[in-house]
Amino acid sequence: MFFRAKRNLGLLLTGVWLILTGLLPLLNLTHNALTLVMQILAIAAGALLIMGR
């Protein structure tokens, strides 16, 4: 199971990013650190998808 999750890590991070992007405005959560985390998550997901992981 770990190998399968590792192989699809880019898609997993993209899914987490999409869920958080949808939830944050609904929950009225805004913070500079949270914005930074979302940006890093998006960059990591994009890089992993491009690398094919």
C-alpha positions as CSV (number, residue, x, y, z in Angstrom):
1,M,0.0,0.0,0.0
2,F,2.9,2.4,0.8
3,F,4.4,1.9,-2.7
4,R,1.0,2.7,-4.3
5,A,0.6,5.8,-2.3
6,K,4.1,6.9,-3.1
7,R,3.5,6.3,-6.8
8,N,0.4,8.6,-6.7
9,L,1.8,11.2,-4.4
10,G,1.3,14.0,-6.9
11,L,-2.3,13.2,-7.3
12,L,-2.8,12.8,-3.6
13,L,-1.3,16.2,-2.9
14,T,-3.4,17.8,-5.7
15,G,-6.5,16.3,-4.1
16,V,-5.5,17.7,-0.6
17,W,-4.8,21.1,-2.2
18,L,-8.2,21.1,-3.9
19,I,-10.1,20.1,-0.8
20,L,-8.3,22.8,1.3
21,T,-8.9,25.4,-1.4
22,G,-12.6,24.7,-1.3
23,L,-12.9,24.5,2.5
24,L,-10.9,27.6,3.5
25,P,-13.3,30.2,2.2
26,L,-16.3,28.2,3.6
27,L,-14.7,28.2,7.0
28,N,-13.5,31.8,6.8
29,L,-10.0,30.8,7.5
30,T,-7.3,33.2,6.4
31,H,-3.7,33.4,7.7
32,N,-0.4,34.2,6.1
33,A,1.1,30.9,7.2
34,L,-1.8,29.0,5.8
35,T,-1.4,30.8,2.5
36,L,2.3,29.8,2.4
37,V,1.4,26.2,3.2
38,M,-1.1,26.1,0.3
39,Q,1.4,27.6,-2.1
40,I,4.1,25.1,-1.1
41,L,1.6,22.2,-1.4
42,A,0.6,23.4,-4.9
43,I,4.3,23.6,-6.0
44,A,5.1,20.2,-4.6
45,A,2.0,18.6,-6.2
46,G,2.8,20.2,-9.6
47,A,6.4,19.1,-9.4
48,L,5.5,15.5,-8.5
49,L,3.0,15.3,-11.3
50,I,5.5,16.6,-13.8
51,M,8.1,14.1,-12.7
52,G,5.5,11.4,-13.0
53,R,5.3,10.3,-9.3
